[in-house]
Amino acid sequence: KIASGIFYMPQSSWQKKWGGDLRLLTASIDAVDHQYPTWKECETAVRPRYKPNRLVLFQTKKHVSYHGVKPMSGPPGACRTSVTFALMRDKT
């Protein structure tokens, strides 16, 4: 994998106070021994704000890239729509 991307679909009703921002993370040395570190084992390196029609691309130098969204606090039924993809390179 050489890069990952997330495209946020328009959703004008989303309110910033509901949270759910994407976080690109760096994991502690101890956390890299397992595939899914906890939030406590990571630090937020970049936190791009949610914005409709925004494409976030990030380089992945290893087979894993630590990123995620902390729980959102919107009303029942509130959601954000996104498309996620990975750019891969054939090693042959």
N, C-alpha and C positions, 0 to 999 in steps of 0.2 A: 504494500500500500504506500503510495507516495503523497496522497492528500485526501482530505475528507471535506465535505461541504454540506451545509444546511441552508435551505431556502425557506424563508418564512412567508407563508401565504397571507394575503391581506385579511385582517380581522380588526376592523376599526373599533370594535367594542372592548378590546383588551385594555385593561388599566394597569399602569406600571406598579401600583401598590399591591397587586396580586402576586408579584414576584415572577419566578420562573425564568430568570435570565440564564442564558447559556454561560457556562464557565469552562474555560480551557485551563487545565490543571497541570501542575508538576507534582509528581509523587516523591515521597521521601525515599531514601535508599532502602529502608526496610520494606517498603511497600512494593518495590519492583520484584520481590520474590514470588508474589502471587498476582494473578491476572486482574483481580478486581479490588483495588484498595478502597478503604472507607474514606469518607469525607475528611475524617480527622487525620488521615495519613497523607493528605494532599494540601497544596496551597493553590489559591486561585492566581494564575499567571495573567490571564486576560478575561475580561467580562464584557463582551459586546452587548449593547443594549438591544432588546427586542424592538424591531421596527418592521412593519409590513413591507413586503417586497425587498427585503434585505437578503443578500446572499453572503454567508460567512464561509470562507475557505480557510483551511489551516493545514499546514504541512505536517506530515507524520513521518518521522525518521526511522521508526521501529514498527514492529507488527502491531503495536498497541498505541493508542493515543488517548490519554486520559481527558475526558470531557463529560459534562453532564448538566443536569438541571436540578436544582434543589426543589423540594415540593412547592407547589403553587397553592395560593390561598383564595382563589376566586370563588364565586358563588357556584352552587351545583349547576352542572351543564356548561360552565365556562371552559373553553379549551382554546389551544392554539393549533393551527395546522401547519405542518412543515413537511418538506421532502428532504431526505438525507441520502447522500451518496458517497461512494469512495472511488477514487481514481487508483487503478492498479497498474502495475508494470509487469509484463511477462518476463520472467527471468531466463527464458531459454534463448 
